[in-house]
Amino acid sequence: MTDDADSLAARERRREPRRATDRGFDPAARLADREQRDLRRDLQPVDRVAARTRVAPDPRGAVPDDGEQQLLFAANDYLGLASDERVAQAAAEKAHTTGSGSGASRLLTGDTDAHRALERDIANAKKTERALVFSSGYATNVGVLTALEPDVVFSDELNHASIVDGCRLSGAETVVYDHADADALAKAMDRQVDRETDEESWLVVTDSVFSMDGDIAPLEGICEEAERYGAWVMVDEAHATGLYENGEGIVGHEELTDRVHVQMGTLSKALASQGGYVAGSEKLIEYLLNAARSFVFSTGLAPPAVGAARESLRITREDDTCRTQLWRNVKRLREGLAGSGFEVWGKTQILPVVVGDRTDAETLSDRLREHGIVAPAIRPPTVPEGTSRLRVAPMATHTEDEIRHCLDAFEAAGRTTGIL
Ligand SMILES: Cc1ncc(COP(=O)(O)O)c(C=O)c1O
């Protein structure tokens, strides 16, 4: 056959009716499968992000206009700044003066004075040469890890999913070490040295505060081990930023700034906004803004989010009030829960009330809802089997009475479920 006859035959074939082969997807079957494996999740709207809120009774329904308010003990808005008038005003002002959206990637026309000012403030707070903001904390971790292209990453076994995904996408060999264990890290590095063929680039990455266990990574020990092998250290301060003096996280609090090469965090938790940041040396930041694909190929952080984050950061640096209230509430709640006989893990503002069995955790959470307390159950695979828990997170804006009410509700629900 000639070329012409060949392509004619191909065209004819394409026009012939084909026996339908389904090459599509079956989301219903996949959902059913998740349902069967108890992995199905639902959205559940609230009417506002605050210590007191109305929650939709049915995930598919709307939030009632007038129903009773519930006390939220589950948000990452630890300082209660998401409902702070000063922060709301700063967001509105940036929408008016700069724009409701950035309109383009920062590398095109989406870079504004507002972004620069926030980055200067973050760098000052973190005591680094420079900082860069991304559109989410997730995008920051993925962008930084892929741009660094490490040969080997040493990663804590409980690191956040965005670190796990960043490691996967970076193509690095990922060595997972035991949770919060600097000796396990040292052993993993020892084993790697034995296998090393070439000069490799190594990165140790860890959360500072772990979101489900509420504990703190042994950062000093981790830095020591990393230094022995010449590795870089990257710390994710998502659950610590803004909660320590001068708006800092654990890295600053433990005076480790000079030993941590990459400080990362979110603007979305204590800073009550949206977005993520990375702080480090001038050259590192300049490189990342060129090479981190989630920065380069994504629209710049929206100016209202920039304004809100900057105001929250200012508040956490200049005013101790909400931080003092948060830690006071944390102490009361932790002591009260432990006093009632609950097993409470962690050392931070995150109080994991560990129940063990997943059904028990769900039942306890349901009973608490009847008492007006929202504290969802966290089950496998998010946490290891046998450690289902309620992740209780008090806020600075809970009153003394509300903390008391939460403790009474736990005591009552604990007794009716037989957990106490
Ligand atoms: C430790 C940690 N890192 C990163 C992120 C992602 O941050 P964001 O929610 O701003 O995308 C989270 C969010 O839950 C987190 O807990």
The ligand as an ORCA input file, in Angstrom:
! r2SCAN-3c Opt
* xyz 0 1
  C       2.757     19.815     59.201
  C       1.982     20.408     58.057
  N       2.646     20.842     56.980
  C       2.006     21.388     55.923
  C       0.630     21.497     55.903
  C      -0.055     22.066     54.705
  O      -0.399     23.403     54.945
  P      -1.653     24.094     54.242
  O      -2.873     23.623     54.953
  O      -1.385     25.550     54.411
  O      -1.626     23.685     52.803
  C      -0.111     21.060     57.004
  C      -1.586     21.172     57.006
  O      -2.329     20.497     57.655
  C       0.574     20.484     58.115
  O      -0.093     20.022     59.179
*
